[in-house]
Amino acid sequence: MNQPTPAIVAQNAVRRLPRIALLLLCAAYLLPGLVGRGPWKSADITAFGYMAELARSTEGLARWFDPRLLGIAPETPALVPYWIGALAIKIAPAWLHPDFAVRIVFALLLWGTFTATWYAVYYLARTARAQPVAFAFGGEARPTDYARAMADGALLALIACLGLAQLGHETTPALAQLYFASHLFYGVAALPYRRAGPVIALVVGTLGMTLSGGPTVGLALATGSVLFIAYERRRTRRAAEPASTGWSGMGEDEGPGYTRGALLTMAGVTLLAAALAIGLGLLQWKIDLPGAHPGTSIMGDIRSQARLLLWFTWPAWPLALWTLWRWRRQLAARHVALPFWFALVPLAATWTTDYSDRSLMLALPAMATLAAFALPTFRRSVAALVDWFTLLFFSGLALLGWIYWIAMQTGYPPKPAASVARLVPGFVPEFSPIAFVLALAATIAWCWLVRWRTGRHRAALWKTLVLPAGGTALCWMLLMTLWLPPIDYARSYAPQVRA
């Protein structure tokens, strides 16, 4: 029989997060870093080089299936990301710089990742086994309102992940893989409720992963999805049998399930992606276990990978672990098992390949989903602990950012100024009024957000993740306004070009 849900949520706790506030937060995270910089070392500028070379190529269609830069094939066997960038360069007007045109398109990919993650969580939270406990006299959260609040929380958790900030704003195949993986995730999650949109997402996601340098990860995700859909269909049939014979148990209404057509569609797309990967010779999996490189030890690599996992997926990973514990009686439920698989495969790739951070980024939407399902199980004391830690952490980072920026501009205090000069030798600071105003506005918005969060307001599921998401957006805004000139000086080739 079905186990009781650990979620206890009243209707007043699932009030709507204002759409304008959510859109402004996403814009404050997406837009900084689009302008005022060049491609960064080394993956960013390398990928842009392949895109620019492909856009200038006159060798016909064959070159598009074999991109080259100075006669060298890309290290990542990707096609679609370079196609996207090359097409952006080709259709961009003459007055638009090519690297800026590419960054605009890849920013849209990150926006698409946000959208796909939101809708995936929305449909997962609508399943019967994800719903909160029904109260004896009513008043529990309505399914649609509950699902919307959970999706808002998942999007906030994704924005809050520290590892997404830099890699999510580069124009590399890793961001395209994130986009396609999130659409595959959405397609599997929404397939019981919709048809056309999820099927398109399945095709785009699976084939996109295959052609974006991640065929093995994409095929693993797709194969696991096929097996999960088959398991769900079998479980649903078994659940319906007692109801048809009058026995109680698993026969309660569980909402829409996967149809036979859904299983065949998922299996067909997976087989098509496998055939495409084999036909184009894209399956080039290279096992790179910890300690395999000369001069490294197994324990040293494990510690390095563990540190990467801890900070890269913060704050989603502790909430995801809490979800697995609190929902341990429902581990096979759709809203737990599906994101767990979509997080487990990239984690395995992180530990067995040489692209640790870029493989780990693919797990962020699924980990944010698991983090969201921790919210309805939190006690008030745990939520307060998260708030205070986040408040102190991001406020401290912002304060240090302002102090060091003032020192860089004025030379006082002398120690921070000397530290900046040592880190960026030869850089001459310049004052930008626009950057200063934007950074000041972001800091004021953070202060208002802190004041709002610490005030007395009605409880809402997503409130616990407002400060982590807002703090990450604040720090990224400060980096891409106040600190963009020295960062661009250190990480791009612009100084050498000007010299």
ChimeraX attribute file (.defattr): number of C-alpha atoms within 10 A of each C-alpha:
attribute: neighborCount
match mode: 1-to-1
recipient: residues
	/A:1	9
	/A:2	13
	/A:3	11
	/A:4	13
	/A:5	19
	/A:6	20
	/A:7	19
	/A:8	17
	/A:9	23
	/A:10	22
	/A:11	15
	/A:12	16
	/A:13	20
	/A:14	24
	/A:15	18
	/A:16	15
	/A:17	16
	/A:18	9
	/A:19	10
	/A:20	9
	/A:21	10
	/A:22	15
	/A:23	11
	/A:24	11
	/A:25	18
	/A:26	20
	/A:27	13
	/A:28	16
	/A:29	23
	/A:30	22
	/A:31	14
	/A:32	19
	/A:33	20
	/A:34	19
	/A:35	14
	/A:36	12
	/A:37	18
	/A:38	20
	/A:39	22
	/A:40	20
	/A:41	13
	/A:42	11
	/A:43	17
	/A:44	18
	/A:45	20
	/A:46	18
	/A:47	22
	/A:48	24
	/A:49	20
	/A:50	23
	/A:51	28
	/A:52	22
	/A:53	16
	/A:54	25
	/A:55	19
	/A:56	12
	/A:57	15
	/A:58	9
	/A:59	9
	/A:60	9
	/A:61	9
	/A:62	8
	/A:63	12
	/A:64	17
	/A:65	14
	/A:66	15
	/A:67	21
	/A:68	17
	/A:69	15
	/A:70	8
	/A:71	7
	/A:72	10
	/A:73	13
	/A:74	17
	/A:75	10
	/A:76	16
	/A:77	21
	/A:78	27
	/A:79	20
	/A:80	21
	/A:81	25
	/A:82	29
	/A:83	19
	/A:84	16
	/A:85	28
	/A:86	26
	/A:87	18
	/A:88	23
	/A:89	24
	/A:90	16
	/A:91	11
	/A:92	15
	/A:93	11
	/A:94	9
	/A:95	6
	/A:96	10
	/A:97	12
	/A:98	20
	/A:99	22
	/A:100	19
	/A:101	20
	/A:102	24
	/A:103	23
	/A:104	18
	/A:105	17
	/A:106	26
	/A:107	20
	/A:108	13
	/A:109	21
	/A:110	20
	/A:111	17
	/A:112	17
	/A:113	25
	/A:114	22
	/A:115	17
	/A:116	24
	/A:117	28
	/A:118	25
	/A:119	23
	/A:120	29
	/A:121	32
	/A:122	27
	/A:123	23
	/A:124	27
	/A:125	29
	/A:126	24
	/A:127	21
	/A:128	18
	/A:129	20
	/A:130	22
	/A:131	23
	/A:132	22
	/A:133	16
	/A:134	16
	/A:135	12
	/A:136	7
	/A:137	6
	/A:138	9
	/A:139	12
	/A:140	20
	/A:141	22
	/A:142	17
	/A:143	19
	/A:144	14
	/A:145	19
	/A:146	27
	/A:147	24
	/A:148	23
	/A:149	25
	/A:150	29
	/A:151	27
	/A:152	27
	/A:153	29
	/A:154	32
	/A:155	27
	/A:156	29
	/A:157	30
	/A:158	30
	/A:159	28
	/A:160	26
	/A:161	24
	/A:162	21
	/A:163	22
	/A:164	22
	/A:165	18
	/A:166	10
	/A:167	17
	/A:168	23
	/A:169	22
	/A:170	23
	/A:171	29
	/A:172	25
	/A:173	26
	/A:174	27
	/A:175	25
	/A:176	29
	/A:177	32
	/A:178	29
	/A:179	29
	/A:180	31
	/A:181	32
	/A:182	28
	/A:183	30
	/A:184	30
	/A:185	30
	/A:186	28
	/A:187	28
	/A:188	27
	/A:189	27
	/A:190	22
	/A:191	25
	/A:192	19
	/A:193	14
	/A:194	13
	/A:195	13
	/A:196	10
	/A:197	12
	/A:198	24
	/A:199	21
	/A:200	13
	/A:201	24
	/A:202	27
	/A:203	22
	/A:204	19
	/A:205	28
	/A:206	30
	/A:207	25
	/A:208	28
	/A:209	31
	/A:210	30
	/A:211	25
	/A:212	26
	/A:213	26
	/A:214	31
	/A:215	27
	/A:216	19
	/A:217	23
	/A:218	29
	/A:219	21
	/A:220	17
	/A:221	24
	/A:222	27
	/A:223	17
	/A:224	16
	/A:225	23
	/A:226	22
	/A:227	14
	/A:228	20
	/A:229	26
	/A:230	18
	/A:231	14
	/A:232	18
	/A:233	17
	/A:234	12
	/A:235	12
	/A:236	17
	/A:237	12
	/A:238	13
	/A:239	20
	/A:240	17
	/A:241	15
	/A:242	15
	/A:243	15
	/A:244	10
	/A:245	9
	/A:246	9
	/A:247	11
	/A:248	13
	/A:249	13
	/A:250	18
	/A:251	20
	/A:252	14
	/A:253	10
	/A:254	14
	/A:255	11
	/A:256	14
	/A:257	15
	/A:258	21
	/A:259	15
	/A:260	11
	/A:261	10
	/A:262	20
	/A:263	19
	/A:264	14
	/A:265	16
	/A:266	24
	/A:267	18
	/A:268	14
	/A:269	22
	/A:270	25
	/A:271	15
	/A:272	15
	/A:273	23
	/A:274	21
	/A:275	12
	/A:276	17
	/A:277	22
	/A:278	14
	/A:279	10
	/A:280	13
	/A:281	10
	/A:282	21
	/A:283	17
	/A:284	14
	/A:285	13
	/A:286	9
	/A:287	12
	/A:288	15
	/A:289	16
	/A:290	20
	/A:291	14
	/A:292	12
	/A:293	11
	/A:294	6
	/A:295	6
	/A:296	11
	/A:297	13
	/A:298	13
	/A:299	11
	/A:300	12
	/A:301	17
	/A:302	15
	/A:303	13
	/A:304	12
	/A:305	16
	/A:306	13
	/A:307	11
	/A:308	17
	/A:309	18
	/A:310	15
	/A:311	14
	/A:312	20
	/A:313	23
	/A:314	21
	/A:315	23
	/A:316	32
	/A:317	21
	/A:318	15
	/A:319	22
	/A:320	23
	/A:321	15
	/A:322	19
	/A:323	24
	/A:324	19
	/A:325	13
	/A:326	18
	/A:327	23
	/A:328	15
	/A:329	14
	/A:330	20
	/A:331	16
	/A:332	15
	/A:333	18
	/A:334	21
	/A:335	26
	/A:336	24
	/A:337	16
	/A:338	25
	/A:339	24
	/A:340	20
	/A:341	19
	/A:342	27
	/A:343	23
	/A:344	17
	/A:345	20
	/A:346	25
	/A:347	19
	/A:348	14
	/A:349	24
	/A:350	24
	/A:351	21
	/A:352	17
	/A:353	15
	/A:354	15
	/A:355	14
	/A:356	18
	/A:357	21
	/A:358	22
	/A:359	24
	/A:360	26
	/A:361	24
	/A:362	28
	/A:363	24
	/A:364	29
	/A:365	32
	/A:366	29
	/A:367	28
	/A:368	31
	/A:369	34
	/A:370	30
	/A:371	27
	/A:372	31
	/A:373	28
	/A:374	25
	/A:375	26
	/A:376	22
	/A:377	20
	/A:378	20
	/A:379	9
	/A:380	10
	/A:381	9
	/A:382	11
	/A:383	15
	/A:384	14
	/A:385	12
	/A:386	15
	/A:387	21
	/A:388	13
	/A:389	13
	/A:390	22
	/A:391	20
	/A:392	11
	/A:393	13
	/A:394	20
	/A:395	19
	/A:396	11
	/A:397	15
	/A:398	19
	/A:399	12
	/A:400	13
	/A:401	17
	/A:402	17
	/A:403	15
	/A:404	23
	/A:405	20
	/A:406	16
	/A:407	19
	/A:408	23
	/A:409	13
	/A:410	12
	/A:411	16
	/A:412	15
	/A:413	13
	/A:414	12
	/A:415	12
	/A:416	18
	/A:417	19
	/A:418	16
	/A:419	14
	/A:420	17
	/A:421	17
	/A:422	11
	/A:423	11
	/A:424	14
	/A:425	12
	/A:426	12
	/A:427	16
	/A:428	12
	/A:429	14
	/A:430	10
	/A:431	10
	/A:432	11
	/A:433	10
	/A:434	11
	/A:435	17
	/A:436	14
	/A:437	13
	/A:438	17
	/A:439	23
	/A:440	17
	/A:441	14
	/A:442	20
	/A:443	21
	/A:444	13
	/A:445	14
	/A:446	21
	/A:447	14
	/A:448	12
	/A:449	16
	/A:450	19
	/A:451	11
	/A:452	11
	/A:453	16
	/A:454	13
	/A:455	9
	/A:456	8
	/A:457	9
	/A:458	9
	/A:459	14
	/A:460	20
	/A:461	27
	/A:462	25
	/A:463	21
	/A:464	25
	/A:465	28
	/A:466	22
	/A:467	23
	/A:468	28
	/A:469	24
	/A:470	26
	/A:471	26
	/A:472	20
	/A:473	26
	/A:474	26
	/A:475	21
	/A:476	22
	/A:477	26
	/A:478	25
	/A:479	19
	/A:480	23
	/A:481	22
	/A:482	25
	/A:483	20
	/A:484	19
	/A:485	20
	/A:486	22
	/A:487	16
	/A:488	19
	/A:489	20
	/A:490	18
	/A:491	17
	/A:492	19
	/A:493	16
	/A:494	15
	/A:495	13
	/A:496	8
	/A:497	7
	/A:498	6
	/A:499	5
